[in-house]
């Protein structure tokens, strides 16, 4: 075999091996839909993709945290609304008592009022954010992780709205002298509860904004992850066809190297193909 024929055969053999490698890689990407199927495909890319995947998982956990907090806040808001309903009814009863001249009727108003106090306290004590009874504890704080950094927290302050803390416990609406003044106390309590309702509404709005932000981050990072990991199927299909053409061409060149020893040619060809 001449030097020229040997060089042609070796070049064709090298081309055949590369064509086989490229064909297998394109076939694998088409089968999996992924550009990176092993670390060696893109060492830097697989590292970045792993970080992005972890961040996406963390943001999904953030969404669960926020969702749980919003559910608890909704319950707190409903309870505050119920407390307000109790206060409205207590004010109505006190107003009737203040204008009543019959002591026995005022006494019956007092009994109904005291029942409302019991109901108000039951609502306050039964309302929790997480595991904390936030409407019956003097002051408490709820904290929610709203981002993936350790400092990404939202703190929410709560204060008690029991009959005692609102100052409406034990009001002597059955006494003519104090029935009228009780109205002012109840109205002040209503203003306090209204403020608490506004605070809870503000917390809900803030957490809903954080939830939207978490969704946006998941979308952005999922897109970045896809750009790294996902295969361009049209490109890989084209590469597969091109690799097959190169494979056929290289095989033909090897077969046409007439001066090459047939045994050596078969050996090289068999080694390249399989």
Order of alpha helices (4+ residues) and beta strands (2+ residues): alpha-alpha-alpha-beta-beta-alpha-alpha-alpha-alpha
